[in-house]
């Protein structure tokens, strides 16, 4: 069973509530219809000006009823509760009650608060808004998970019929958010990727932390950063199967692993690959996608207290559906 099939099966079973803050975008509206019609969500909420959302939905022949819901922040009975909660979260940063109320009318912040309050289980945005805007709303409202200070992202890479990774799939991180992580940030990326592996591959993580060096074969500050991050991870999660620093061939080829990293608990058979920076991560996933024939799903945010994901502004309806499936199943 592939990634999309796994996520659909989980979604049908779990029946989560999803919020899509960009409720006037036709791609978003049609994605909501697919998710609702296929029974993949208990509810999908579109956020925006009521008249604008209704007109946009009508243009797409989509009815706002049944599992598809609409909320206009300016008309919602929750505005006082949401604004007060947001004020309490941000008052130490100098925010006033008036500012909190105004910012809460922004659909991104409204959607994030729906997730924070438990009125929805997950949020997906970015078809219209920038990654920075989506991440900012999530960081200010949803916050990062306990014990993690750094939000990052993961790609699910899948090649059906392949023996690579776990049943042809890998988790790759971080390929889209943290440009040059320090040791603590890299450790957070590892811990968040472990949760992503459990959520998306439905198996226990075996994590290889990649580098141009294997077990001290080269010396450089970027190598030191990986080994320092590994020490932090082992202290925080001593039972996690993780190792580094490893060159890619030492990480994924058993024969090379036996020579370069003998005794490693993951070398030769990882299902999760951690890149030392976004340059390596972005290039790495695209090489797998373009030359290796892997499908790339994501990026899906990780490290947040509750599930939230970003979209490319060039996404299509199918991209939104697939990202939503991954996000609502994020543990």
Residue frames as qw, qx, qy, qz and C-alpha x, y, z in Angstrom:
[[0.000, 0.889, 0.458, 0.000, 0.00, 0.00, 0.00],
 [0.445, 0.402, -0.003, 0.800, 1.45, 3.36, -1.08],
 [0.150, -0.091, -0.380, 0.908, 1.55, 6.63, 0.83],
 [0.381, -0.098, -0.155, -0.906, -1.70, 8.05, -0.59],
 [0.664, -0.231, -0.646, -0.297, -3.53, 4.77, -0.08],
 [0.477, -0.201, -0.671, 0.531, -2.26, 4.57, 3.52],
 [0.004, 0.060, 0.252, -0.966, -3.29, 8.13, 4.23],
 [0.510, -0.173, -0.372, -0.756, -6.76, 7.63, 2.71],
 [0.648, -0.261, -0.715, -0.009, -7.29, 4.51, 4.81],
 [0.343, -0.193, -0.549, 0.738, -6.23, 6.37, 7.96],
 [0.176, -0.032, -0.004, -0.984, -8.40, 9.38, 7.08],
 [0.585, -0.247, -0.552, -0.540, -11.48, 7.23, 6.49],
 [0.621, -0.294, -0.685, 0.241, -10.92, 5.58, 9.85],
 [0.364, -0.217, -0.429, 0.798, -10.05, 8.64, 11.94],
 [0.007, -0.783, -0.541, -0.306, -12.51, 11.22, 10.53],
 [0.399, -0.334, -0.204, 0.829, -10.66, 14.42, 11.41],
 [0.170, 0.921, 0.329, -0.121, -11.73, 18.04, 11.01],
 [0.584, 0.061, 0.227, 0.777, -9.68, 20.20, 8.62],
 [0.093, 0.888, 0.203, -0.403, -9.56, 23.97, 8.17],
 [0.566, 0.305, 0.360, 0.676, -8.57, 25.58, 4.86],
 [0.134, -0.650, -0.258, 0.702, -8.17, 29.34, 5.53],
 [0.001, 0.291, -0.428, -0.856, -7.95, 30.35, 1.86],
 [0.420, 0.368, 0.788, -0.260, -11.64, 29.74, 1.29],
 [0.472, 0.726, 0.090, -0.492, -12.12, 31.86, -1.83],
 [0.041, 0.529, -0.732, -0.428, -9.51, 30.07, -3.96],
 [0.827, 0.195, -0.192, -0.491, -11.07, 27.70, -6.49],
 [0.546, 0.308, -0.772, 0.104, -8.35, 25.07, -6.02],
 [0.081, -0.148, 0.755, -0.634, -9.03, 25.04, -2.29],
 [0.654, 0.092, 0.201, -0.724, -12.79, 24.86, -2.80],
 [0.810, 0.258, -0.424, -0.313, -12.49, 21.90, -5.16],
 [0.346, 0.273, -0.834, 0.333, -10.09, 20.15, -2.79],
 [0.360, -0.079, 0.583, -0.724, -12.64, 20.60, -0.02],
 [0.788, 0.170, -0.083, -0.586, -15.28, 19.01, -2.24],
 [0.676, 0.288, -0.678, -0.033, -13.10, 15.98, -2.98],
 [0.112, 0.213, -0.803, 0.546, -12.24, 15.48, 0.71],
 [0.511, 0.030, 0.422, -0.748, -15.91, 15.78, 1.67],
 [0.784, 0.242, -0.253, -0.513, -17.34, 13.69, -1.16],
 [0.656, 0.254, -0.708, 0.065, -14.91, 10.83, -0.51],
 [0.766, -0.592, -0.189, -0.164, -15.60, 10.91, 3.22],
 [0.701, 0.239, -0.380, 0.554, -11.96, 11.61, 4.05],
 [0.082, 0.182, -0.422, 0.884, -12.82, 14.23, 6.69],
 [0.055, -0.554, -0.768, 0.317, -15.59, 14.63, 9.20],
 [0.137, 0.936, 0.260, -0.193, -15.69, 18.34, 8.36],
 [0.557, 0.118, 0.168, 0.805, -13.70, 20.70, 6.15],
 [0.072, -0.857, -0.323, 0.394, -13.97, 24.38, 7.03],
 [0.451, 0.503, 0.221, 0.703, -13.47, 27.19, 4.52],
 [0.301, -0.655, -0.296, 0.627, -12.53, 30.54, 6.07],
 [0.245, 0.117, 0.314, 0.910, -13.20, 33.94, 4.55],
 [0.325, 0.158, 0.086, -0.929, -15.75, 36.63, 3.82],
 [0.532, 0.253, 0.760, -0.274, -19.08, 34.80, 3.66],
 [0.588, 0.700, 0.127, -0.385, -20.28, 36.39, 0.44],
 [0.247, 0.707, -0.605, -0.268, -16.93, 35.97, -1.32],
 [0.254, -0.220, 0.942, -0.021, -16.64, 32.30, -0.34],
 [0.579, 0.407, 0.635, -0.311, -20.21, 31.53, -1.37],
 [0.520, 0.757, -0.108, -0.379, -19.74, 33.26, -4.72],
 [0.102, 0.593, -0.777, -0.186, -16.46, 31.44, -5.37],
 [0.389, -0.016, 0.911, -0.137, -18.03, 28.11, -4.44],
 [0.616, 0.566, 0.387, -0.387, -21.04, 28.77, -6.66],
 [0.392, 0.740, -0.411, -0.362, -18.71, 29.48, -9.58],
 [0.077, 0.386, -0.917, -0.062, -17.22, 26.00, -9.06],
 [0.733, -0.163, -0.448, -0.485, -20.63, 24.35, -8.62],
 [0.429, -0.007, -0.790, 0.438, -19.70, 23.43, -5.04],
 [0.495, -0.688, -0.298, -0.439, -22.34, 23.61, -2.31],
 [0.057, 0.387, -0.643, 0.659, -21.40, 24.70, 1.19],
 [0.775, -0.309, 0.065, -0.547, -23.31, 22.06, 3.08],
 [0.969, -0.058, -0.241, 0.021, -22.91, 18.68, 4.71],
 [0.818, -0.292, -0.066, 0.491, -19.25, 18.09, 5.52],
 [0.409, 0.344, 0.072, 0.842, -18.19, 21.42, 3.93],
 [0.284, -0.796, -0.433, 0.313, -18.55, 24.28, 6.41],
 [0.321, 0.630, 0.066, 0.704, -18.00, 28.04, 6.17],
 [0.439, -0.702, -0.350, 0.438, -16.86, 30.49, 8.81],
 [0.252, 0.755, 0.047, 0.604, -16.57, 34.25, 8.40],
 [0.492, -0.137, -0.512, 0.691, -14.43, 35.53, 11.31],
 [0.072, -0.185, 0.068, -0.978, -16.22, 38.89, 11.28],
 [0.636, -0.276, -0.235, -0.681, -19.56, 37.15, 11.95],
 [0.656, -0.060, -0.744, 0.113, -18.47, 34.30, 14.20],
 [0.621, -0.730, -0.096, -0.269, -19.61, 34.01, 17.81],
 [0.882, -0.237, -0.112, 0.392, -16.08, 32.78, 18.61],
 [0.406, 0.718, -0.100, 0.556, -14.37, 36.10, 17.89],
 [0.373, -0.816, 0.243, -0.368, -14.19, 37.22, 21.52],
 [0.895, -0.366, 0.250, 0.044, -12.84, 33.89, 22.79],
 [0.837, 0.325, 0.088, 0.432, -10.31, 33.60, 19.96],
 [0.231, 0.803, -0.128, 0.534, -9.12, 37.20, 20.27],
 [0.550, -0.752, 0.251, -0.260, -8.77, 36.92, 24.06],
 [0.944, -0.165, 0.201, 0.201, -6.77, 33.70, 23.74],
 [0.677, 0.515, 0.030, 0.525, -4.50, 35.28, 21.18],
 [0.087, -0.875, 0.164, -0.447, -4.02, 38.36, 23.35],
 [0.757, -0.595, 0.262, -0.063, -2.95, 36.18, 26.27],
 [0.914, 0.109, 0.168, 0.354, -0.47, 34.40, 24.02],
 [0.564, 0.492, 0.095, 0.656, 1.08, 37.61, 22.70],
 [0.238, -0.951, -0.128, -0.149, 0.67, 40.27, 25.40],
 [0.687, -0.565, 0.180, 0.420, 4.19, 39.65, 26.70],
 [0.567, 0.175, 0.395, 0.701, 5.38, 40.66, 23.22],
 [0.043, -0.261, -0.037, 0.964, 3.56, 43.99, 23.55],
 [0.117, -0.341, -0.722, -0.590, 0.34, 43.13, 21.74],
 [0.315, 0.005, 0.331, -0.890, -2.78, 45.06, 22.74],
 [0.456, 0.324, 0.781, -0.278, -6.30, 43.63, 22.91],
 [0.502, 0.711, 0.052, -0.490, -7.27, 45.74, 19.90],
 [0.217, 0.591, -0.703, -0.331, -4.34, 44.42, 17.87],
 [0.262, -0.073, 0.960, -0.072, -5.16, 40.85, 18.86],
 [0.539, 0.504, 0.553, -0.386, -8.74, 41.21, 17.69],
 [0.443, 0.741, -0.233, -0.447, -7.67, 42.75, 14.38],
 [0.088, 0.486, -0.844, -0.207, -5.06, 40.07, 13.69],
 [0.405, 0.076, 0.887, -0.209, -7.48, 37.30, 14.60],
 [0.616, 0.587, 0.228, -0.474, -9.71, 38.39, 11.70],
 [0.256, 0.576, -0.689, -0.358, -6.94, 37.27, 9.34],
 [0.925, 0.046, -0.163, -0.341, -8.09, 33.86, 8.00],
 [0.631, 0.340, -0.642, 0.271, -4.65, 32.32, 8.58],
 [0.025, -0.287, 0.659, -0.695, -4.68, 33.25, 12.25],
 [0.722, -0.098, 0.149, -0.669, -8.32, 32.24, 12.56],
 [0.885, 0.166, -0.406, -0.158, -7.58, 28.83, 11.09],
 [0.432, 0.323, -0.702, 0.465, -4.58, 28.37, 13.36],
 [0.313, -0.241, 0.520, -0.758, -6.72, 29.26, 16.38],
 [0.857, -0.015, -0.132, -0.497, -9.38, 26.74, 15.33],
 [0.784, 0.193, -0.569, 0.156, -6.64, 24.11, 15.52],
 [0.145, 0.336, -0.626, 0.688, -5.23, 25.42, 18.80],
 [0.508, -0.176, 0.347, -0.768, -8.69, 25.38, 20.41],
 [0.277, 0.017, 0.959, -0.057, -9.51, 21.91, 19.10],
 [0.577, 0.500, 0.252, -0.594, -12.34, 23.12, 16.88],
 [0.803, 0.522, -0.253, -0.136, -10.38, 21.58, 14.00],
 [0.906, -0.302, 0.201, 0.217, -7.63, 18.97, 14.00],
 [0.619, -0.103, 0.375, 0.683, -5.37, 20.37, 11.28],
 [0.262, 0.864, 0.060, -0.426, -4.77, 23.34, 8.98],
 [0.643, 0.121, 0.472, 0.591, -3.46, 23.49, 5.41],
 [0.200, 0.935, 0.126, -0.266, -2.68, 26.82, 3.72],
 [0.402, -0.496, 0.474, 0.607, -0.26, 28.39, 1.27],
 [0.504, 0.497, 0.619, 0.340, -2.14, 28.22, -2.03],
 [0.143, 0.914, 0.214, 0.314, -2.47, 32.00, -1.79],
 [0.370, -0.907, 0.198, -0.037, -0.24, 33.00, 1.13],
 [0.408, 0.648, -0.617, 0.181, 3.55, 32.74, 1.35],
 [0.758, -0.107, -0.595, 0.244, 5.30, 30.05, 3.37],
 [0.247, 0.166, -0.447, 0.843, 6.48, 32.78, 5.73],
 [0.446, -0.281, 0.024, -0.850, 2.94, 33.96, 6.39],
 [0.841, -0.213, -0.419, -0.269, 1.65, 30.44, 7.02],
 [0.673, 0.002, -0.565, 0.477, 4.58, 29.58, 9.29],
 [0.035, 0.272, -0.330, 0.903, 4.24, 32.85, 11.22],
 [0.636, -0.332, -0.093, -0.691, 0.56, 32.28, 12.00],
 [0.881, -0.156, -0.445, -0.024, 1.29, 28.72, 13.14],
 [0.535, 0.132, -0.509, 0.660, 4.27, 29.73, 15.28],
 [0.136, -0.298, 0.249, -0.911, 2.35, 32.54, 16.98],
 [0.699, -0.217, -0.009, -0.681, -0.86, 30.59, 17.60],
 [0.948, -0.056, -0.284, -0.131, -0.24, 26.84, 17.54],
 [0.349, -0.768, 0.533, -0.070, 3.37, 26.98, 18.80],
 [0.469, 0.410, -0.781, -0.048, 5.95, 24.22, 18.57],
 [0.844, -0.267, -0.450, -0.113, 5.62, 20.80, 20.21],
 [0.620, -0.754, 0.209, -0.064, 6.83, 20.29, 23.80],
 [0.758, -0.374, 0.405, 0.348, 10.60, 19.87, 23.89],
 [0.583, 0.317, 0.439, 0.606, 11.04, 21.24, 20.34],
 [0.080, -0.696, -0.101, 0.706, 11.90, 24.86, 19.61],
 [0.022, 0.391, -0.550, -0.738, 12.33, 24.57, 15.85],
 [0.739, 0.454, 0.372, -0.330, 9.58, 24.04, 13.29],
 [0.135, -0.399, 0.728, 0.540, 10.78, 22.36, 10.11],
 [0.746, 0.343, -0.084, -0.565, 9.42, 20.28, 7.24],
 [0.516, -0.177, 0.829, 0.125, 9.45, 16.79, 5.80],
 [0.573, 0.345, -0.457, -0.587, 9.01, 15.25, 2.37],
 [0.788, -0.026, 0.601, -0.133, 7.63, 11.78, 1.89],
 [0.288, 0.537, -0.643, -0.464, 9.49, 10.16, -1.00],
 [0.769, 0.060, 0.585, -0.250, 7.96, 7.05, -2.55],
 [0.338, 0.423, -0.694, -0.475, 8.92, 4.68, -5.34],
 [0.864, -0.021, 0.260, -0.431, 6.35, 1.93, -5.66],
 [0.962, 0.252, -0.103, 0.012, 7.75, -1.55, -6.17],
 [0.373, 0.669, -0.509, 0.393, 11.14, -0.50, -4.82],
 [0.790, -0.319, -0.454, 0.261, 13.06, -2.04, -1.91],
 [0.287, 0.393, -0.276, 0.829, 14.54, 1.30, -0.86],
 [0.267, -0.340, 0.314, -0.845, 13.78, 2.64, 2.60],
 [0.371, 0.121, 0.810, -0.437, 10.63, 1.25, 4.14],
 [0.511, 0.493, 0.704, -0.013, 8.59, -0.45, 1.41],
 [0.450, 0.493, 0.402, 0.627, 9.96, 2.01, -1.14],
 [0.115, -0.912, -0.214, -0.330, 9.49, 5.12, 1.00],
 [0.526, -0.022, -0.356, 0.772, 11.67, 7.58, 2.90],
 [0.178, -0.945, -0.250, 0.115, 11.14, 10.61, 5.11],
 [0.573, 0.298, -0.028, 0.763, 13.48, 13.47, 4.15],
 [0.258, -0.941, -0.220, -0.013, 14.11, 16.52, 6.37],
 [0.237, 0.755, 0.370, -0.487, 14.62, 19.42, 6.33],
 [0.494, 0.232, 0.547, 0.634, 14.35, 20.37, 2.67],
 [0.088, 0.685, 0.489, 0.533, 12.28, 23.56, 2.82],
 [0.348, -0.892, -0.261, -0.121, 12.39, 25.63, 6.02],
 [0.531, -0.786, 0.184, 0.258, 15.62, 25.91, 8.07],
 [0.564, 0.782, -0.265, 0.016, 18.39, 27.13, 5.78],
 [0.485, 0.459, -0.633, 0.391, 21.45, 26.47, 7.95],
 [0.741, -0.603, -0.192, -0.224, 20.45, 24.70, 11.18],
 [0.050, -0.643, 0.673, -0.362, 22.71, 24.78, 14.20],
 [0.225, 0.113, -0.958, 0.138, 23.21, 21.64, 16.28],
 [0.266, 0.211, 0.690, -0.639, 20.15, 22.24, 18.45],
 [0.588, 0.401, -0.050, -0.700, 17.94, 22.96, 15.44],
 [0.475, 0.313, -0.774, -0.279, 19.28, 19.89, 13.65],
 [0.007, -0.017, -0.936, 0.351, 18.44, 17.79, 16.71],
 [0.454, 0.333, 0.413, -0.716, 14.90, 19.19, 16.67],
 [0.574, 0.400, -0.429, -0.571, 14.62, 18.28, 12.98],
 [0.279, 0.175, -0.944, 0.001, 15.65, 14.70, 13.80],
 [0.161, 0.172, 0.814, -0.532, 13.10, 14.36, 16.61],
 [0.528, 0.418, 0.146, -0.724, 10.31, 15.84, 14.50],
 [0.495, 0.376, -0.651, -0.435, 11.23, 13.62, 11.55],
 [0.030, 0.046, -0.979, 0.198, 10.93, 10.59, 13.81],
 [0.391, 0.375, 0.584, -0.604, 7.30, 11.54, 14.47],
 [0.520, 0.504, -0.263, -0.638, 6.77, 12.13, 10.76],
 [0.262, 0.259, -0.910, -0.190, 8.05, 8.64, 10.03],
 [0.145, 0.181, 0.901, -0.365, 5.63, 7.12, 12.52],
 [0.432, 0.493, 0.309, -0.689, 2.75, 9.16, 11.08],
 [0.537, 0.593, -0.265, -0.538, 3.38, 8.70, 7.37],
 [0.421, 0.359, -0.820, -0.151, 5.25, 5.42, 6.96],
 [0.838, -0.343, -0.010, -0.425, 3.44, 3.81, 9.92],
 [0.901, 0.011, -0.324, 0.289, 6.67, 2.26, 11.17],
 [0.568, -0.746, 0.018, 0.347, 9.40, 3.00, 13.70],
 [0.344, 0.912, -0.222, -0.022, 12.08, 5.39, 12.42],
 [0.829, -0.177, 0.181, 0.498, 15.61, 4.39, 11.47],
 [0.152, 0.984, 0.044, -0.080, 17.35, 7.72, 10.99],
 [0.750, 0.061, 0.111, 0.649, 20.58, 8.47, 9.14],
 [0.072, -0.933, -0.021, 0.352, 22.10, 11.93, 9.65],
 [0.786, 0.479, 0.175, 0.349, 23.87, 12.72, 6.39],
 [0.242, -0.856, 0.256, 0.378, 27.18, 14.47, 5.76],
 [0.635, 0.668, -0.386, -0.039, 30.13, 14.42, 3.35],
 [0.060, 0.508, -0.804, 0.303, 31.93, 12.48, 6.10],
 [0.855, -0.246, -0.389, -0.241, 31.37, 9.02, 7.58],
 [0.845, -0.505, -0.121, 0.130, 32.37, 8.45, 11.19],
 [0.439, -0.787, 0.236, 0.365, 35.23, 10.93, 11.26],
 [0.765, 0.256, 0.365, 0.465, 36.55, 10.38, 7.73],
 [0.305, 0.569, 0.110, 0.756, 36.67, 14.16, 7.28],
 [0.344, -0.487, -0.456, 0.661, 37.00, 17.09, 9.64],
 [0.037, 0.385, 0.257, 0.886, 34.97, 20.27, 9.33],
 [0.197, 0.020, 0.471, -0.859, 32.68, 22.44, 11.44],
 [0.667, 0.030, -0.234, -0.707, 29.66, 21.24, 9.45],
 [0.660, 0.005, -0.751, 0.010, 30.57, 17.66, 10.37],
 [0.165, 0.022, -0.685, 0.709, 30.93, 18.68, 14.00],
 [0.452, -0.047, 0.090, -0.886, 27.44, 20.17, 13.87],
 [0.763, -0.030, -0.506, -0.401, 26.01, 16.78, 12.87],
 [0.574, -0.013, -0.749, 0.331, 27.83, 14.87, 15.60],
 [0.046, -0.050, 0.483, -0.873, 26.82, 17.48, 18.20],
 [0.621, -0.059, -0.128, -0.771, 23.19, 17.18, 17.08],
 [0.723, -0.018, -0.682, -0.113, 23.42, 13.39, 17.33],
 [0.312, 0.015, -0.721, 0.618, 24.59, 13.68, 20.95],
 [0.330, -0.030, 0.247, -0.911, 21.63, 15.95, 21.76],
 [0.725, -0.018, -0.396, -0.563, 19.18, 13.53, 20.14],
 [0.628, 0.005, -0.763, 0.152, 20.60, 10.55, 22.02],
 [0.075, 0.014, -0.615, 0.785, 20.23, 12.41, 25.30],
 [0.473, 0.052, 0.116, -0.872, 16.63, 13.39, 24.56],
 [0.889, 0.144, -0.034, -0.433, 15.53, 10.13, 22.93],
 [0.265, -0.546, 0.793, 0.045, 17.94, 7.36, 23.97],
 [0.652, 0.126, 0.744, -0.068, 15.81, 4.59, 22.45],
 [0.580, 0.735, 0.008, -0.350, 15.59, 6.21, 19.00],
 [0.807, 0.054, 0.407, 0.424, 17.46, 4.37, 16.22],
 [0.288, 0.957, -0.026, -0.002, 19.65, 7.13, 14.80],
 [0.760, -0.288, 0.224, 0.538, 23.24, 7.47, 13.67],
 [0.424, 0.882, 0.014, 0.203, 25.62, 9.89, 11.99],
 [0.403, 0.651, -0.170, -0.620, 27.57, 11.39, 10.52],
 [0.677, 0.109, 0.704, 0.183, 27.12, 9.23, 7.41],
 [0.111, 0.307, -0.534, -0.780, 27.80, 9.74, 3.74],
 [0.727, 0.182, -0.021, -0.661, 24.82, 8.84, 1.58],
 [0.694, 0.254, -0.652, -0.168, 26.33, 5.61, 0.29],
 [0.182, 0.152, -0.848, 0.473, 27.26, 4.54, 3.82],
 [0.439, 0.030, 0.425, -0.791, 23.72, 5.33, 4.89],
 [0.764, 0.262, 0.084, -0.584, 21.78, 3.42, 2.24],
 [0.740, 0.392, -0.531, -0.129, 24.06, 0.72, 0.74],
 [0.880, -0.461, 0.084, -0.079, 24.59, -2.27, 3.09],
 [0.883, 0.156, -0.063, 0.438, 27.97, -3.23, 1.59],
 [0.280, 0.620, -0.170, 0.713, 29.32, 0.31, 1.94],
 [0.546, -0.703, 0.081, -0.449, 27.80, 0.65, 5.42],
 [0.952, -0.269, -0.058, 0.135, 29.66, -2.48, 6.53],
 [0.704, 0.247, -0.104, 0.658, 32.97, -0.88, 5.52],
 [0.139, 0.530, -0.075, 0.833, 32.39, 2.73, 6.53],
 [0.429, -0.438, 0.276, -0.740, 30.10, 2.39, 9.55],
 [0.541, -0.049, -0.840, 0.012, 30.40, -1.14, 11.00],
 [0.255, -0.291, -0.761, 0.520, 28.07, -1.73, 13.92],
 [0.208, -0.028, 0.008, -0.978, 25.79, 1.19, 13.07],
 [0.333, 0.298, 0.805, -0.390, 22.16, 0.57, 14.10],
 [0.501, 0.687, 0.292, -0.437, 20.81, 2.22, 10.93],
 [0.100, 0.623, -0.558, -0.539, 23.52, 2.34, 8.25],
 [0.022, -0.088, 0.930, 0.356, 22.49, 0.33, 5.23],
 [0.145, -0.452, -0.850, -0.229, 18.76, 0.34, 5.96],
 [0.036, 0.262, 0.384, -0.885, 17.41, 3.74, 7.10],
 [0.153, 0.645, 0.715, 0.220, 13.89, 4.96, 6.38],
 [0.076, -0.974, -0.195, 0.084, 14.55, 8.58, 7.35],
 [0.661, 0.223, 0.023, 0.716, 17.31, 10.82, 5.97],
 [0.225, -0.912, -0.182, 0.290, 18.36, 14.04, 7.70],
 [0.595, 0.592, 0.038, 0.543, 20.26, 16.61, 5.66],
 [0.520, -0.278, -0.279, 0.758, 22.84, 18.96, 7.23],
 [0.058, 0.415, 0.074, -0.905, 21.26, 22.04, 5.62],
 [0.585, 0.581, 0.363, -0.434, 18.56, 23.12, 3.20],
 [0.307, 0.644, -0.545, -0.440, 20.95, 23.22, 0.24],
 [0.013, -0.211, 0.974, 0.078, 21.64, 19.52, 0.54],
 [0.378, 0.304, 0.782, -0.391, 18.01, 18.74, 1.37],
 [0.518, 0.640, 0.092, -0.561, 16.48, 20.63, -1.53],
 [0.333, 0.552, -0.676, -0.356, 18.97, 19.21, -4.03],
 [0.147, -0.161, 0.970, -0.103, 18.66, 15.74, -2.55],
 [0.512, 0.371, 0.667, -0.394, 14.91, 15.37, -2.78],
 [0.539, 0.681, -0.094, -0.486, 14.87, 16.77, -6.33],
 [0.156, 0.475, -0.835, -0.228, 17.57, 14.33, -7.44],
 [0.296, 0.081, 0.931, -0.197, 15.48, 11.47, -6.05],
 [0.513, 0.571, 0.413, -0.490, 12.39, 12.85, -7.76],
 [0.481, 0.733, -0.230, -0.422, 13.88, 13.70, -11.17],
 [0.316, 0.521, -0.781, -0.134, 16.58, 11.05, -11.61],
 [0.106, -0.153, 0.944, -0.271, 15.44, 8.37, -9.19],
 [0.387, -0.247, -0.714, -0.529, 11.78, 8.22, -10.16],
 [0.173, -0.337, -0.766, 0.520, 10.45, 8.87, -6.65],
 [0.166, -0.764, -0.432, -0.449, 7.17, 10.67, -6.05],
 [0.259, 0.073, -0.437, 0.858, 7.61, 13.62, -3.69],
 [0.338, -0.729, -0.541, -0.248, 4.80, 14.50, -1.26],
 [0.481, -0.635, -0.266, 0.542, 5.21, 17.68, 0.76],
 [0.285, 0.190, -0.720, 0.604, 6.69, 19.64, 2.26],
 [0.569, -0.645, -0.455, -0.230, 4.62, 18.98, 5.36],
 [0.115, -0.719, 0.397, -0.559, 5.44, 21.06, 8.41],
 [0.790, -0.260, -0.531, 0.161, 6.74, 19.18, 11.43],
 [0.406, 0.047, -0.453, 0.792, 7.64, 20.19, 14.96],
 [0.320, -0.374, -0.016, -0.870, 4.39, 22.07, 15.66],
 [0.316, -0.075, 0.748, -0.579, 2.20, 21.24, 18.63],
 [0.643, 0.403, 0.569, -0.316, -0.65, 20.40, 16.26],
 [0.591, 0.191, 0.613, 0.488, -0.77, 19.51, 12.55],
 [0.278, 0.863, 0.058, -0.418, -0.31, 22.32, 10.04],
 [0.676, 0.046, 0.499, 0.540, 1.14, 22.33, 6.52],
 [0.102, 0.667, -0.181, -0.715, 2.19, 24.74, 3.82],
 [0.734, 0.494, 0.455, 0.103, 1.40, 24.58, 0.11],
 [0.361, -0.078, 0.377, 0.850, 3.18, 25.92, -2.92],
 [0.323, 0.552, 0.171, -0.750, 1.34, 28.86, -4.46],
 [0.369, 0.363, -0.625, -0.585, 1.67, 26.95, -7.74],
 [0.278, 0.008, 0.943, -0.184, -0.18, 23.95, -6.34],
 [0.431, -0.130, -0.574, -0.684, -3.16, 22.31, -7.97],
 [0.733, -0.349, 0.025, -0.583, -6.25, 20.76, -6.40],
 [0.927, -0.020, -0.371, 0.056, -4.69, 17.30, -6.21],
 [0.428, 0.343, -0.508, 0.664, -1.65, 18.73, -4.40],
 [0.353, -0.416, 0.286, -0.787, -3.96, 20.26, -1.79],
 [0.900, -0.204, -0.145, -0.356, -5.84, 16.99, -1.30],
 [0.838, 0.123, -0.441, 0.296, -2.62, 15.00, -0.88],
 [0.203, 0.382, -0.467, 0.771, -1.11, 17.53, 1.52],
 [0.585, -0.387, 0.123, -0.702, -4.34, 17.57, 3.50],
 [0.936, -0.113, -0.308, -0.129, -4.30, 13.77, 3.76],
 [0.645, 0.195, -0.500, 0.544, -0.79, 13.82, 5.15],
 [0.033, -0.410, 0.336, -0.847, -1.51, 16.68, 7.53],
 [0.698, -0.374, 0.007, -0.611, -4.69, 15.31, 9.09],
 [0.952, -0.116, -0.282, 0.030, -2.89, 12.04, 9.79],
 [0.367, 0.521, -0.502, 0.585, 0.11, 13.75, 11.44],
 [0.695, -0.528, -0.472, 0.129, 0.43, 12.55, 15.02]]
